[in-house]
Amino acid sequence: MLEDIKQEKFKKLQNFVEAGIDPYPAGPFEKECSKDVLKKKLAEPVKVAGRIMLFRDMGNITFIHIQDACGRIQVVLNKKEFEGDYKLWVKNLDSGDFIGAEGKRFDTKKGEKSVLVKKLTLLSKSILPLPDKHKTLQNEEEKFRKRYLDILFNDDVREMVIKKDKFWNSTRSFMKKKGFVEVETPVLETTPGGADADPFVTHHKALDMDVYLRISMGELWQKRLMVAGLEKTFEIGRQFRNEGMDYEHLQDYSQMEFYWAYANYELGMQLVEELFKHIAKETFGTSKFKIRDFEVDLNSGWKKYDYIETIKEKTGVDVSEADIKEIEAKLKELGVKYDKDLNRARAVDNLWKYCRKQIAGPGFLVNEPLEVSPLAKKKKDNPKLVERFHVLLAGSELGNGYSELNDPVDQAERFEKQQKMRDEGDEEAQMHDREFVEALEYGMPPTCGFGMSERVFSFLMNKTARECQIFPLMKPKGKITNSK
């Protein structure tokens, strides 16, 4: 059936070619936004272009609905008014084709604002028929696989794409207004750093060595820029983590990180709260959101949640004193799933994640233990804790900031502990980056760093992370992969 339709469309394409009409011209075609055309006065000359979404041949008059980035508009072919071969065009055009129409504004007898066409230009002849969106695009996998059709038919998906652009542009404009310099740091690294994550590995042919796709937005590189004397930097880009997929997490995604010399985590929290409020206003026009089962208002007071006290309040466990057996027993009691090869830091982190799911926010998690924060500066009044914060929103962490560690001796010791954990099987523990320690030995000023990913956008949209990617990664049809 589909092949028959394709053959029929090929015949129509050939009819255009035989009539001297190029079915795939290079352009340009100067067009006006369909919304702007609808505002024009009657009889004004106009030029519109877009994809045919509806085609009705009524004999001596044909009604065509075309869609562009602005919306839809009706163009009308009247055999008496049309300057081309009316029969050729009407018999060989299809829904899905791209056309350009020149004519004048007019209203139909029913009062519908339209364009009366004098001249048509074929801009692209479709070979496959457009699907029935009510039948074909209900399957989630098919929607993601043919996202271009999902965007074409669904206004809410198209609006999501536009809002995501606003999200990152509002982030960028905010940072620049605050005096931050946008930078670019390496995507390929010999030592992945700046996060606890399992990296992707690839081979660099020219240098004949394995390299890693970055797992942070250049954290250790941006800190080198602090060493170099820059005082405010940020980067927005793509990063990669070879880990599991769920409604919050993906393997490749966009991230923003900033580094601010002579600041600390307290100043960082103030800036981040202002940033989130700015993004919400610029992208969504509101501060109030329904996220999962939480009602959140970003303009309400941002509360601070003490890490140890919050866990103790919600589970009865004091993680500053409890050993791993006690923590593991509580995880089992609460029904929390965890890896069998569990070290104490991971056990504490799993217990915290159980607690955070009960917090609506907005707020900041503070006073985190040193053992779960290898890159943060210790607190002066309690060296077992660090100057670190997380943004808490709708039961999750949507941003991570520190008073950055700038003591090279302390940093080297923490890297050694992380490397030992990695050697013992913790694939998410950090590798020892000796060149970064050397950079710190030249001196880095007190610095606050913060990072957030596109997960913030998906939460504010109240959708899964995968839904909010324009083209999420899909396994090719029929692809057989290892079950490892």
C-alpha positions in Angstrom: 0.0 0.0 0.0 2.7 2.4 1.0 4.8 1.5 -2.1 1.7 2.2 -4.3 1.4 5.7 -2.8 5.1 6.4 -3.3 4.9 5.3 -6.9 1.9 7.6 -7.4 3.8 10.5 -5.9 6.8 9.8 -8.1 4.5 10.0 -11.1 3.3 13.4 -10.0 6.9 14.5 -9.4 7.8 13.4 -12.9 4.8 15.4 -14.3 6.2 18.5 -12.8 9.6 17.8 -14.2 8.2 17.2 -17.7 6.4 20.6 -17.4 9.8 22.2 -16.7 9.2 22.7 -13.0 12.1 21.8 -10.7 10.6 19.9 -7.7 13.6 20.7 -5.5 14.8 24.3 -6.3 17.6 25.8 -4.4 15.8 28.9 -3.4 15.7 31.5 -2.1 12.0 32.2 -1.7 11.3 35.5 0.1 8.3 34.8 2.3 6.4 36.6 5.0 5.3 35.1 8.3 1.8 33.7 8.0 0.6 35.6 11.1 1.8 38.9 9.6 0.0 38.2 6.4 -3.3 37.6 8.2 -3.0 41.1 9.7 -2.6 42.8 6.3 -5.4 44.7 4.6 -7.5 43.2 1.8 -5.9 43.3 -1.7 -2.4 43.9 -0.3 0.2 41.8 -2.2 1.7 39.0 -0.2 4.1 36.0 -0.4 3.8 33.0 1.9 5.4 29.6 1.9 5.2 26.4 3.9 4.1 22.8 4.0 0.7 21.7 2.6 -1.3 20.3 5.5 -4.8 20.2 3.9 -5.7 20.1 0.2 -9.3 20.3 -1.1 -9.9 20.3 -4.8 -13.4 21.7 -5.5 -13.2 21.8 -9.3 -12.6 25.3 -10.4 -11.4 26.4 -7.0 -9.0 24.7 -4.6 -8.4 25.4 -0.9 -4.9 24.7 0.5 -3.8 25.1 4.1 -0.1 25.6 4.5 1.9 25.7 7.7 5.1 27.6 8.4 6.9 28.4 11.7 4.4 31.1 12.6 1.2 29.0 12.1 -1.2 28.1 9.4 -2.8 30.1 6.6 -5.3 29.2 3.8 -4.3 29.9 0.2 -6.9 29.7 -2.5 -6.4 28.7 -6.2 -9.2 30.1 -8.4 -9.0 28.8 -12.0 -9.9 32.3 -13.3 -7.3 34.2 -11.2 -4.4 31.7 -11.3 -1.7 32.5 -13.8 -0.3 29.0 -14.1 -1.5 25.7 -15.5 -4.3 25.2 -13.0 -4.9 21.5 -13.9 -1.2 20.6 -13.6 -0.9 22.1 -10.1 -4.1 20.8 -8.7 -3.7 17.2 -10.0 -0.1 16.9 -8.9 0.2 18.7 -5.5 -0.2 16.6 -2.3 -0.4 17.2 1.4 3.2 17.3 2.6 4.6 19.3 -0.3 6.3 22.6 0.3 5.0 25.5 -1.8 5.5 29.2 -2.2 2.4 31.3 -3.0 2.3 34.8 -4.4 -1.0 36.7 -4.5 -3.1 39.1 -2.5 -5.0 39.1 0.8 -8.7 38.4 0.6 -11.5 36.9 2.7 -13.6 33.9 1.6 -17.4 34.0 1.5 -17.3 32.5 5.0 -15.0 35.3 6.2 -11.8 33.2 6.5 -8.7 35.3 6.1 -6.8 33.8 3.1 -4.5 34.5 0.2 -5.8 34.5 -3.4 -3.0 32.9 -5.4 -1.7 34.2 -8.7 1.5 32.3 -8.9 2.8 29.1 -7.2 6.4 27.8 -6.7 7.1 24.2 -5.9 9.7 24.2 -3.2 9.9 20.5 -2.3 7.9 17.5 -3.5 7.1 15.0 -0.8 7.5 11.3 -1.5 6.1 9.8 1.6 2.6 10.6 2.7 2.1 12.4 6.0 0.8 10.0 8.6 -2.5 10.2 10.5 -1.3 11.8 13.7 -4.1 10.4 15.7 -3.1 6.8 14.8 0.6 6.9 14.0 2.0 9.3 16.6 0.5 7.8 19.8 3.3 5.3 20.2 6.0 7.0 22.3 8.9 5.2 20.6 7.6 6.1 17.1 7.2 9.8 18.2 10.8 9.9 19.4 12.1 8.1 16.4 10.3 10.4 14.0 10.5 13.5 16.2 10.2 15.8 13.1 6.7 14.5 12.6 5.9 14.9 16.3 7.0 18.5 16.1 5.1 19.1 12.8 1.8 17.9 14.2 1.9 18.8 17.9 2.0 22.4 18.9 3.0 21.6 22.5 6.1 19.8 21.3 7.0 22.7 19.0 6.5 25.1 21.8 8.8 23.0 24.0 11.6 23.4 21.4 11.1 27.2 21.5 10.9 27.3 25.3 14.2 25.4 25.5 15.8 28.0 23.4 14.5 30.7 25.7 15.7 28.7 28.7 19.3 28.6 27.6 19.3 32.1 26.2 17.9 33.5 29.4 20.6 31.6 31.3 23.3 33.0 29.0 22.0 36.6 29.1 21.8 36.5 32.9 25.4 35.3 33.3 26.7 37.9 30.8 24.8 40.7 32.5 26.5 39.6 35.8 29.9 40.0 34.1 30.8 36.4 33.4 32.9 35.5 30.4 31.6 32.6 28.3 34.3 30.0 27.5 34.8 26.7 25.7 36.8 23.9 27.3 37.8 20.4 26.0 35.1 17.8 25.3 37.8 15.1 25.0 39.9 14.6 28.1 42.7 12.3 29.1 41.4 12.4 32.7 37.7 13.0 33.2 37.1 15.2 36.2 34.7 17.4 38.0 32.1 14.9 38.9 31.4 11.4 40.2 30.4 9.6 37.0 31.3 6.8 34.7 32.7 8.3 31.4 32.4 7.2 27.8 35.7 6.0 26.3 36.8 6.5 22.7 40.1 6.2 20.8 42.0 9.1 19.4 43.6 7.8 16.2 46.0 10.7 15.6 47.6 10.4 19.0 46.9 6.7 19.3 45.5 6.8 22.8 42.1 6.4 24.6 40.4 9.5 25.7 37.2 10.3 27.6 34.1 12.4 26.8 33.8 15.0 29.5 31.6 14.3 32.5 31.4 17.9 33.7 31.2 21.3 31.9 35.0 21.8 32.2 35.1 22.2 35.9 38.9 21.5 36.3 39.5 23.6 33.2 37.5 26.5 34.3 39.4 26.4 37.7 42.6 26.6 35.7 41.2 29.8 34.3 40.8 31.1 37.8 44.5 30.3 38.2 45.1 32.2 35.0 43.5 35.4 36.5 40.1 35.3 35.0 37.5 36.0 37.7 34.1 35.1 36.3 33.6 32.3 33.6 30.8 30.1 32.5 30.2 27.5 29.8 27.1 26.0 28.3 27.6 22.8 26.4 27.2 19.1 26.0 28.5 16.5 28.5 28.3 12.7 28.7 27.9 10.1 31.4 27.8 6.4 30.6 25.2 5.5 33.2 21.6 4.4 33.5 18.5 6.1 32.0 15.4 7.1 33.9 12.9 10.0 33.9 15.5 12.4 35.2 18.8 11.2 33.7 20.2 10.7 30.2 23.7 10.0 28.9 24.3 13.1 26.8 22.7 16.4 27.8 23.4 20.1 28.1 24.9 21.7 31.2 25.9 25.1 32.4 28.7 25.7 34.9 30.0 28.9 36.3 33.1 29.8 38.4 33.4 33.0 40.4 36.7 34.0 41.9 36.7 35.7 45.4 33.2 34.4 46.1 32.0 31.5 48.3 29.1 29.2 48.4 26.9 31.7 50.4 27.3 34.2 47.5 26.8 31.4 45.1 23.4 30.5 46.6 22.3 34.1 46.3 23.2 34.3 42.6 21.6 30.9 41.8 18.3 31.8 43.5 18.3 35.0 41.4 19.2 32.9 38.3 16.4 30.4 38.7 13.8 33.2 39.2 15.1 35.0 36.1 14.9 31.8 34.0 11.4 31.1 35.1 10.2 34.6 34.3 11.9 34.8 30.9 11.0 31.3 29.7 7.6 30.6 31.3 6.4 33.9 32.4 5.6 32.6 35.9 7.2 31.6 39.2 4.6 29.0 40.0 4.9 25.4 38.8 3.1 22.0 39.2 5.9 19.5 39.2 4.9 15.9 39.8 2.9 15.9 43.0 4.5 19.2 44.2 3.2 22.8 44.0 6.3 25.0 43.7 6.7 28.8 43.8 10.2 30.0 43.0 9.4 33.4 44.5 8.6 31.9 47.9 11.3 31.8 50.5 14.2 29.5 49.7 14.8 27.3 52.8 18.1 25.8 53.8 18.1 22.0 54.6 20.9 20.6 56.8 22.1 17.3 55.3 22.7 15.4 58.5 19.7 16.9 60.4 17.3 16.2 57.5 18.3 12.6 57.3 18.1 12.2 61.0 14.6 13.8 61.1 13.3 11.6 58.3 15.0 8.2 59.1 16.2 8.4 62.6 19.8 7.7 61.5 22.7 10.1 62.4 25.0 9.6 59.5 27.8 11.5 61.2 28.1 8.6 63.7 26.5 5.6 62.1 28.6 2.9 60.5 27.9 1.3 57.1 26.1 -1.7 58.6 23.6 0.6 60.4 23.0 2.6 57.3 22.6 -0.4 55.1 20.1 -1.9 57.6 18.1 1.3 57.3 18.2 1.2 53.5 16.8 -2.3 53.6 14.1 -1.3 56.1 13.0 1.6 53.9 13.1 -0.6 50.7 15.8 1.5 49.0 17.5 -0.3 46.2 21.3 -0.1 46.2 24.4 -1.7 44.7 25.8 -4.7 46.5 29.4 -3.3 46.5 28.5 -0.3 48.7 31.1 1.9 50.4 30.1 4.2 53.2 29.9 7.4 51.1 27.5 5.7 48.6 25.4 4.3 51.4 25.0 7.7 53.0 24.2 9.2 49.6 21.5 6.5 49.0 19.9 7.4 52.3 19.9 11.1 51.5 18.2 10.4 48.1 15.4 8.7 50.0 14.9 11.8 52.1 15.1 14.4 49.3 12.1 12.8 47.5 9.9 14.2 50.3 11.1 17.9 49.9 9.1 20.2 47.6 11.5 23.2 47.8 12.6 25.6 46.5 15.6 25.5 48.8 19.2 24.6 49.3 20.8 21.5 50.8 23.8 22.5 53.0 26.3 21.1 55.4 27.1 18.0 53.4 29.8 15.5 54.8 33.3 15.7 53.4 33.2 12.0 52.3 30.5 12.7 49.7 32.1 15.9 48.5 35.7 15.4 47.3 36.1 18.8 45.6 34.5 21.2 48.1 36.3 23.2 50.7 36.0 22.2 54.3 34.0 24.3 56.8 36.2 26.1 59.3 34.0 25.4 62.3 33.6 21.7 61.3 36.2 20.1 59.0 34.0 17.0 58.6 31.5 19.1 56.6 32.0 21.1 53.4 30.9 24.4 51.9 28.6 22.9 49.3 25.0 23.4 48.3 22.4 21.7 46.1 19.3 23.2 44.7 16.3 21.3 46.0 13.1 21.3 43.9 10.2 18.8 43.7 12.0 16.0 45.4 15.3 16.2 43.5 18.6 18.0 43.2 18.7 20.4 40.3 22.0 22.1 40.7 25.3 21.7 42.6 27.7 24.3 43.9 30.8 24.7 46.1 33.2 26.9 47.8 35.9 25.2 45.6 38.9 23.5 47.1 42.1 25.5 46.3 44.5 23.8 48.7 46.7 21.6 46.4 47.8 19.3 49.2 44.3 18.7 50.4 43.1 18.2 46.8 45.9 15.6 46.1 44.9 13.6 49.2 41.3 13.6 48.2 42.1 12.5 44.6 44.2 9.7 46.1 41.2 8.5 48.2 38.9 8.7 45.2 41.4 6.8 43.0 41.6 4.1 45.6 37.8 3.8 45.6 37.9 3.6 41.8 40.6 0.9 41.9 38.4 -1.1 44.3 35.5 -1.1 41.9 33.7 2.2 42.3 33.4 3.3 38.6 31.9 6.6 39.5 34.8 7.7 41.8 37.1 10.4 40.4 40.5 9.8 38.8 43.6 11.4 40.1 44.4 14.5 38.0 48.0 15.4 38.7 48.2 18.2 36.2 45.2 19.9 37.9 46.9 19.6 41.2 50.0 21.2 39.7 47.9 24.1 38.5 46.6 24.6 42.0 50.2 24.7 43.2 50.6 27.9 41.3 47.7 29.4 43.4 44.0 29.7 42.8 41.9 32.4 44.5 38.9 31.5 46.7 36.2 30.5 44.1 32.6 29.5 44.0 31.5 27.0 41.3 28.0 25.9 40.3 26.5 23.6 37.7 23.0 22.8 36.4 21.8 20.8 33.5 18.8 20.8 31.2 17.1 18.6 33.9 16.0 22.0 35.4 14.1 22.7 32.1 12.4 19.3 32.1 11.3 19.7 35.7 9.8 23.2 35.0 8.1 21.7 32.0 6.9 18.8 34.3 8.1 16.3 31.7 10.7 13.6 31.6 14.2 14.5 30.5 13.8 12.4 27.4 10.6 14.1 26.3 12.5 17.5 26.6 15.3 16.5 24.3 14.5 17.4 20.7 16.1 14.2 19.3 16.6 11.7 22.1 19.0 8.8 21.5 17.2 5.8 20.0 18.4 2.3 19.4 18.3 1.6 15.7 15.5 -0.8 14.6 16.6 -4.4 14.7 19.8 -3.5 16.4 21.2 -6.3 18.6 23.3 -5.2 21.6 25.2 -6.9 24.3 23.2 -7.7 27.4 26.0 -6.6 29.7 
